[in-house]
Amino acid sequence: MLQSVERNDSEKKAPVEYAEIPAAKPSVSRAKLVSKAILQAVLAFLVLFAAFKGMNYLVNTKPEVAKRPVTEKSYAVEVSTIAQGDYTPSISVYGEVTAGRQVDLRALVAGEIVAVNDELKAGGIVAKGDVLVSIDRFEYEGALTEAKANLAEAKAGQIENRGRVELEKANVVRAREQLDFAQKDLERAQGLLERGSVTERTVDERNLLVSQRQQSLEQSIN
């Protein structure tokens, strides 16, 4: 009796949980979907097959169109008799005439321009040898005269320098000759000194003379 009371109390206290069991889908609906898809595919194939057959029938049973015969075209033209001769066309054009070539003119000397050729302009015609521009000759002739004078002075200086060079060459030759004579005189004085014919003072004088001649030769060369 007590067990039954306790069981009833525990059953009252503990809540009862119920699990929902999913209902099984019927297999009949799946079979209907498969059969419906197969039916649609068969209908689409039948429609395409019927369209292909109908197109072939229309192509094979089309009526032939009669071809238009080819005819030669003729044109009406104006004819005239050909006569040989010279014909010059008259053409009216508008524009600006420019020179095919251009050249820059530069004077070799500086100065004031005193005259200009009348044809030295746009469209003018000049011939070979024509004077285009005249420059004042005063400055040019003055510079030319001065240059000629400087040239003459330079030539005179050159001649004078050549004379000096020749003179210096002659001085060098004479200095060498004098040096040779002084050295020979020194050698003789040294020989006489050994024999006792001259004194040492004479030898010293000859040695000093040789030194002077050597110095003079070096100055002439330099």
LORO-259525 format. One line per field, with one value per residue: residue number from 1; residue in three letters; x, y, z of N, C-alpha, C in turn. Coordinates in steps of 0.05 Angstrom, whole numbers, m for minus. Each point is the difference from the previous one (the first is absolute). Example, Ala and Ser with C-alpha at 12.3 -4.5 7.8 and 13.67 -1.06 7.14 Angstrom:
<sites>
resi <- [1; 2]
resn <- [ALA; SER]
n_X <- [264; m7]
n_Y <- [m114; 21]
n_Z <- [156; m14]
ca_X <- [m18; 16]
ca_Y <- [24; 24]
ca_Z <- [0; 1]
c_X <- [18; m15]
c_Y <- [24; 22]
c_Z <- [0; 14]
</sites>
This chain:
<sites>
resi <- [1; 2; 3; 4; 5; 6; 7; 8; 9; 10; 11; 12; 13; 14; 15; 16; 17; 18; 19; 20; 21; 22; 23; 24; 25; 26; 27; 28; 29; 30; 31; 32; 33; 34; 35; 36; 37; 38; 39; 40; 41; 42; 43; 44; 45; 46; 47; 48; 49; 50; 51; 52; 53; 54; 55; 56; 57; 58; 59; 60; 61; 62; 63; 64; 65; 66; 67; 68; 69; 70; 71; 72; 73; 74; 75; 76; 77; 78; 79; 80; 81; 82; 83; 84; 85; 86; 87; 88; 89; 90; 91; 92; 93; 94; 95; 96; 97; 98; 99; 100; 101; 102; 103; 104; 105; 106; 107; 108; 109; 110; 111; 112; 113; 114; 115; 116; 117; 118; 119; 120; 121; 122; 123; 124; 125; 126; 127; 128; 129; 130; 131; 132; 133; 134; 135; 136; 137; 138; 139; 140; 141; 142; 143; 144; 145; 146; 147; 148; 149; 150; 151; 152; 153; 154; 155; 156; 157; 158; 159; 160; 161; 162; 163; 164; 165; 166; 167; 168; 169; 170; 171; 172; 173; 174; 175; 176; 177; 178; 179; 180; 181; 182; 183; 184; 185; 186; 187; 188; 189; 190; 191; 192; 193; 194; 195; 196; 197; 198; 199; 200; 201; 202; 203; 204; 205; 206; 207; 208; 209; 210; 211; 212; 213; 214; 215; 216; 217; 218; 219; 220; 221; 222]
resn <- [MET; LEU; GLN; SER; VAL; GLU; ARG; ASN; ASP; SER; GLU; LYS; LYS; ALA; PRO; VAL; GLU; TYR; ALA; GLU; ILE; PRO; ALA; ALA; LYS; PRO; SER; VAL; SER; ARG; ALA; LYS; LEU; VAL; SER; LYS; ALA; ILE; LEU; GLN; ALA; VAL; LEU; ALA; PHE; LEU; VAL; LEU; PHE; ALA; ALA; PHE; LYS; GLY; MET; ASN; TYR; LEU; VAL; ASN; THR; LYS; PRO; GLU; VAL; ALA; LYS; ARG; PRO; VAL; THR; GLU; LYS; SER; TYR; ALA; VAL; GLU; VAL; SER; THR; ILE; ALA; GLN; GLY; ASP; TYR; THR; PRO; SER; ILE; SER; VAL; TYR; GLY; GLU; VAL; THR; ALA; GLY; ARG; GLN; VAL; ASP; LEU; ARG; ALA; LEU; VAL; ALA; GLY; GLU; ILE; VAL; ALA; VAL; ASN; ASP; GLU; LEU; LYS; ALA; GLY; GLY; ILE; VAL; ALA; LYS; GLY; ASP; VAL; LEU; VAL; SER; ILE; ASP; ARG; PHE; GLU; TYR; GLU; GLY; ALA; LEU; THR; GLU; ALA; LYS; ALA; ASN; LEU; ALA; GLU; ALA; LYS; ALA; GLY; GLN; ILE; GLU; ASN; ARG; GLY; ARG; VAL; GLU; LEU; GLU; LYS; ALA; ASN; VAL; VAL; ARG; ALA; ARG; GLU; GLN; LEU; ASP; PHE; ALA; GLN; LYS; ASP; LEU; GLU; ARG; ALA; GLN; GLY; LEU; LEU; GLU; ARG; GLY; SER; VAL; THR; GLU; ARG; THR; VAL; ASP; GLU; ARG; ASN; LEU; LEU; VAL; SER; GLN; ARG; GLN; GLN; SER; LEU; GLU; GLN; SER; ILE; ASN]
n_X <- [17; 21; 7; m25; 0; 24; m8; m23; 13; 17; m21; m10; 23; 7; 7; m20; 21; m10; 11; 4; m15; 20; m20; m1; 17; m21; 6; m25; 5; 21; m14; m19; 19; 10; m25; m5; 24; m4; m25; 10; 19; m18; m16; 22; 7; m25; 0; 24; m7; m23; 14; 19; m19; m13; 24; 7; m25; 1; 25; m8; m21; 21; m14; 7; 17; m15; 23; 7; m7; 26; m3; 11; 13; m15; 20; m13; 19; 14; 2; 27; 7; 21; 9; 23; 10; 8; m5; m4; m2; m22; 19; m20; 23; 0; 19; 22; 15; 14; 23; 10; 19; 13; 12; 18; m1; 26; 5; 23; m9; 6; m23; m3; m25; 11; m3; m25; 4; m11; 13; 13; m20; m23; 6; 21; 12; 21; 21; 15; 13; m26; 4; m2; 22; 2; 24; m1; 17; m8; m17; m10; 1; m11; m17; m5; 1; m14; m16; 0; m4; m18; m9; 3; m11; m19; m2; 0; m17; m12; 4; m8; m20; m5; 4; m16; m17; 4; m5; m21; m8; 6; m14; m18; 2; 0; m21; m9; 6; m10; m21; 0; 4; m19; m14; 5; m4; m23; m5; 8; m16; m18; 5; m1; m23; m5; 7; m16; m13; m23; m11; m7; 8; 18; 3; 1; 16; 14; m1; 5; 18; 7; m1; 13; 16; 1; 2; 17; 10; m2; 9; 18; 3; 0]
n_Y <- [m24; m1; m22; m5; 9; m12; m21; 3; 4; m20; m14; 11; m6; m23; 21; m6; m9; 13; m19; 20; m18; 7; 11; m24; 12; 4; m23; 4; 22; m14; m20; 16; 11; m24; m10; 22; m3; m26; 6; 18; m17; m19; 17; 9; m25; m7; 22; m5; m25; 10; 18; m19; m18; 19; 7; m26; m3; 22; m8; m25; 12; 16; 19; m7; 20; 10; m7; 25; 1; m4; 27; 6; 16; 19; 18; 22; 3; 23; m2; 2; 14; m17; 23; m6; 9; 25; m9; 24; m15; 13; 4; 6; 9; m4; 16; m8; 15; m22; 8; m15; 19; m1; 24; m3; 26; m3; 25; m1; 25; 15; 13; 25; m8; 5; m25; m4; m23; 13; m20; 10; m15; m4; m21; 12; 8; m14; 10; m18; 8; 1; 26; m16; 3; 27; m6; 19; 10; 21; m13; m12; 22; 14; m19; 1; 26; 0; m19; 14; 22; m13; m8; 25; 11; m19; 5; 27; m5; m14; 19; 19; m16; m4; 27; 3; m17; 11; 25; m10; m12; 23; 13; m19; 2; 27; m2; m20; 16; 22; m16; m9; 25; 8; m22; 5; 26; m9; m17; 20; 17; m20; m4; 27; m2; m23; 14; 16; 2; m5; 21; m6; 24; m7; m23; 14; 18; m20; m11; 24; 2; m25; 6; 22; m14; m17; 19; 12; m25; m4; 25; m5; m23; 9]
n_Z <- [0; 16; m13; 0; 25; 6; m14; 11; 24; m6; m7; 22; 14; m11; m16; m15; m13; m22; m14; m17; m11; m18; m13; m8; m20; m11; m8; 4; 16; 9; m2; 11; 16; 3; 3; 15; 12; 1; 8; 16; 7; 1; 13; 15; 3; 6; 15; 9; 3; 10; 14; 5; 3; 14; 11; 3; 9; 15; 7; 3; 10; 3; m10; m24; 5; m19; m12; 6; m26; m4; 2; m23; 16; m9; m6; 3; m18; 5; m26; m5; m22; 3; 8; m12; 23; 5; 23; 8; 22; 6; 19; 16; 11; 26; 7; 12; m15; 6; 8; m20; m1; 22; 1; 19; m3; 2; 7; m14; m4; 22; 1; m7; m3; m24; m10; m10; m13; m20; m12; 21; m8; 12; m15; 10; m23; 7; m12; m10; 21; 5; 5; 22; 13; 3; 10; 19; m19; 14; 16; m21; m16; 20; 4; m26; 0; 22; m11; m23; 15; 14; m24; m11; 23; m2; m26; 5; 20; m18; m19; 17; 7; m26; m4; 21; m11; m24; 11; 14; m22; m13; 19; m3; m27; 2; 17; m16; m21; 13; 7; m25; m9; 17; m7; m26; 5; 13; m20; m17; 14; 2; m26; m4; 15; m12; m22; 13; m23; 11; 11; 25; 3; m18; 13; 23; m12; m10; 24; 10; m19; 5; 26; m6; m17; 19; 18; m17; m5; 26; 4; m19; 11; 24]
ca_X <- [m17; 18; 14; m18; m3; 24; 1; m18; 12; 22; m12; m12; 21; 17; m16; 2; 9; m10; 17; m16; 10; m8; m17; 12; m12; m9; 16; m17; 5; 26; m4; m15; 19; 18; m15; m6; 25; 4; m20; 8; 23; m10; m15; 19; 13; m20; m3; 24; 0; m21; 9; 20; m13; m15; 18; 9; m22; m3; 22; m2; m24; m2; m3; 24; m4; 11; 22; m2; 22; 20; m2; 23; m8; 9; m1; 0; 22; 4; 25; 10; 24; 24; 18; 26; 8; 11; m21; 10; m22; 0; m5; 1; 7; 5; 20; 23; 25; 24; 25; 6; 23; 6; 28; 7; 23; 15; 23; 25; 11; m20; m1; m26; m11; m5; m18; m12; m11; m30; m13; 3; m26; m16; m8; 20; 17; 27; 17; 27; 18; m13; 6; m24; 3; 25; 9; 19; 27; 20; 10; 13; 26; 18; 9; 18; 25; 13; 10; 23; 22; 9; 13; 27; 16; 7; 20; 25; 9; 9; 26; 19; 5; 18; 27; 10; 7; 25; 22; 5; 14; 28; 13; 5; 23; 24; 5; 11; 28; 16; 2; 20; 26; 8; 6; 27; 19; 3; 16; 28; 11; 4; 25; 23; 3; 13; 28; 10; 4; m19; m9; m28; m18; m7; m19; m26; m12; m11; m24; m21; m9; m17; m25; m15; m10; m22; m23; m9; m14; m26; m18; m8; m19; m26]
ca_Y <- [24; 22; 2; 11; 28; 13; m1; 20; 27; 4; 4; 27; 20; m1; 5; m20; 11; m15; 4; 1; m20; 10; m18; m11; 10; m23; m6; 3; 27; m1; m14; 18; 20; m12; m5; 26; 10; m16; 8; 27; m4; m13; 20; 18; m14; m2; 27; 5; m19; 9; 25; m7; m12; 21; 17; m15; m2; 26; 5; m18; 5; 28; 3; 11; 27; 2; 19; 21; m3; 21; 17; 19; 27; 19; 27; 20; 19; 20; m5; 22; m8; 8; 16; 3; 28; 8; 12; 10; 5; 25; m7; 22; m9; 21; m8; 18; m10; 2; m10; m28; m1; 25; 2; 21; 16; 12; 15; m8; 23; 16; 28; 12; m6; 26; m4; m26; m5; 3; m26; m16; 1; m24; m3; 13; m17; 10; m17; m5; 23; 24; 9; 0; 18; 14; 8; 22; m11; 15; m16; m24; 7; 7; m25; m14; 15; m6; m28; m1; 12; m19; m22; 9; 2; m27; m11; 13; m12; m27; 2; 9; m23; m18; 11; m4; m29; m5; 12; m16; m24; 7; 4; m26; m12; 14; m7; m26; 2; 12; m20; m20; 12; 3; m26; m8; 17; m10; m25; 6; 12; m22; m15; 16; 1; m24; 3; 22; 23; 20; m2; m9; 23; 0; m21; 9; 19; m15; m14; 20; 7; m22; 2; 23; m8; m20; 16; 15; m19; m8; 22; 2; m22; 6]
ca_Z <- [0; 1; m26; m20; 6; m8; m29; m10; 5; m19; m27; m1; 1; m25; m24; m21; m26; m23; m25; m25; m19; m27; m15; m24; m25; m17; m25; m24; m12; m14; m25; m18; m10; m20; m25; m12; m13; m24; m19; m11; m18; m24; m15; m13; m22; m22; m12; m16; m23; m19; m12; m19; m23; m14; m15; m24; m20; m13; m18; m23; m16; m7; m29; m14; m11; m27; m2; m20; m20; 0; m24; m2; 4; m20; 9; m21; 3; m22; m14; m17; m15; 13; m16; 13; 3; 26; 17; 25; 18; 15; 28; 18; 27; 19; 20; 4; m13; 17; m12; 6; 16; 15; 6; 19; m10; 21; m10; 12; 15; 14; m8; m4; m27; m13; m24; m2; m26; m1; m3; 24; 13; m5; m27; m18; m16; m2; m17; 10; m2; 9; 27; 16; 23; 1; 27; 0; m3; 16; 21; m11; m11; 22; 13; m19; 0; 26; m1; m18; 14; 20; m14; m8; 24; 9; m18; 7; 25; m6; m12; 21; 17; m14; 2; 27; 3; m14; 16; 24; m9; m5; 26; 12; m14; 8; 28; 1; m9; 21; 21; m9; 1; 28; 11; m10; 13; 27; m1; m5; 25; 19; m8; 7; 29; 8; m7; 16; m17; 9; 28; 6; m5; m29; m4; 12; m18; m22; 10; 3; m27; m10; 14; m12; m26; 5; 8; m23; m18; 12; m4; m29; m6; 14]
c_X <- [17; 15; m17; m3; 25; 3; m18; 11; 22; m10; m12; 22; 15; m18; 6; 7; m9; 17; m18; 13; m9; m16; 14; m14; m9; 17; m17; 5; 26; m4; m15; 19; 18; m15; m7; 24; 5; m20; 7; 23; m9; m16; 19; 14; m19; m4; 24; 0; m21; 9; 21; m12; m16; 18; 11; m22; m3; 23; m2; m23; m3; m1; 26; m7; 13; 22; m4; 23; 18; m1; 23; m11; 13; m4; 2; 22; 1; 27; 7; 25; 25; 18; 26; 8; 11; m22; 13; m23; 4; m8; 3; 5; 6; 20; 22; 24; 23; 24; 5; 24; 5; 30; 4; 25; 14; 25; 25; 12; m23; 1; m28; m9; m9; m18; m10; m12; m31; m14; 3; m25; m15; m10; 19; 17; 27; 16; 28; 18; m13; 8; m25; 1; 27; 5; 20; 28; 20; 12; 15; 28; 20; 11; 19; 27; 16; 11; 25; 25; 10; 15; 28; 18; 9; 22; 28; 11; 11; 28; 21; 7; 18; 29; 12; 8; 26; 24; 7; 14; 30; 14; 7; 24; 26; 7; 12; 29; 18; 5; 21; 28; 9; 7; 28; 22; 5; 16; 29; 12; 5; 25; 25; 5; 15; 31; 13; 4; m18; m7; m29; m19; m8; m21; m28; m14; m12; m25; m23; m11; m18; m28; m17; m11; m23; m25; m12; m15; m27; m20; m10; m20; m27; m13]
c_Y <- [25; 4; 12; 30; 15; 2; 21; 28; 6; 5; 28; 21; 1; 5; m21; 13; m19; 7; m2; m19; 10; m21; m8; 10; m24; m2; 5; 27; 0; m14; 18; 21; m12; m5; 25; 11; m16; 7; 27; m3; m13; 20; 20; m13; m2; 27; 6; m17; 9; 25; m6; m12; 20; 18; m14; m2; 27; 6; m17; 7; 30; 3; 13; 27; 2; 21; 20; m2; 24; 15; 20; 29; 18; 28; 19; 21; 18; m5; 24; m10; 11; 16; 5; 30; 5; 15; 8; 6; 26; m7; 25; m10; 25; m10; 20; m14; 4; m12; m29; m4; 27; m1; 24; 14; 13; 13; m9; 22; 14; 29; 9; m6; 27; m3; m28; m2; 1; m27; m18; 3; m26; 1; 14; m20; 13; m20; m3; 25; 26; 7; 2; 21; 13; 10; 22; m11; 14; m18; m24; 8; 9; m25; m15; 14; m6; m28; m2; 12; m19; m24; 8; 2; m28; m12; 13; m11; m28; 1; 8; m23; m21; 10; m4; m29; m7; 11; m16; m26; 6; 5; m26; m14; 13; m6; m27; 0; 11; m19; m21; 12; 3; m27; m10; 16; m10; m26; 5; 12; m22; m16; 16; 2; m25; 1; 24; 25; 23; m4; m10; 23; 1; m22; 8; 20; m14; m15; 19; 9; m22; 2; 23; m7; m20; 15; 16; m18; m8; 23; 3; m22; 6; 25]
c_Z <- [0; m26; m21; 5; m9; m30; m11; 4; m19; m27; m2; m2; m27; m24; m21; m26; m22; m24; m24; m20; m28; m15; m25; m24; m17; m25; m25; m13; m15; m27; m20; m12; m21; m26; m14; m16; m26; m22; m14; m20; m26; m17; m15; m24; m24; m14; m18; m25; m21; m14; m21; m25; m16; m16; m25; m21; m15; m19; m25; m18; m8; m31; m11; m12; m27; m1; m23; m20; 1; m26; 1; 2; m21; 10; m24; 6; m24; m12; m17; m14; 13; m20; 16; 1; 28; 16; 27; 19; 15; 29; 17; 28; 17; 21; 3; m12; 19; m14; 8; 18; 14; 7; 19; m10; 24; m12; 16; 17; 12; m10; m5; m29; m12; m25; 0; m28; 0; m2; 24; 17; m6; m29; m20; m14; m2; m17; 13; m5; 9; 28; 16; 22; m2; 28; m2; 1; 19; 22; m11; m11; 22; 15; m18; m1; 26; 0; m17; 14; 22; m12; m8; 24; 10; m18; 6; 26; m5; m12; 21; 19; m13; 0; 27; 5; m14; 15; 24; m8; m5; 26; 15; m12; 9; 30; 3; m10; 21; 23; m7; 2; 30; 13; m10; 13; 29; 0; m4; 26; 20; m7; 6; 30; 10; m6; 15; m17; 8; 29; 2; m5; m29; m5; 11; m19; m25; 8; 3; m28; m12; 13; m11; m27; 2; 8; m23; m19; 11; m2; m28; m7; 13; m11]
</sites>
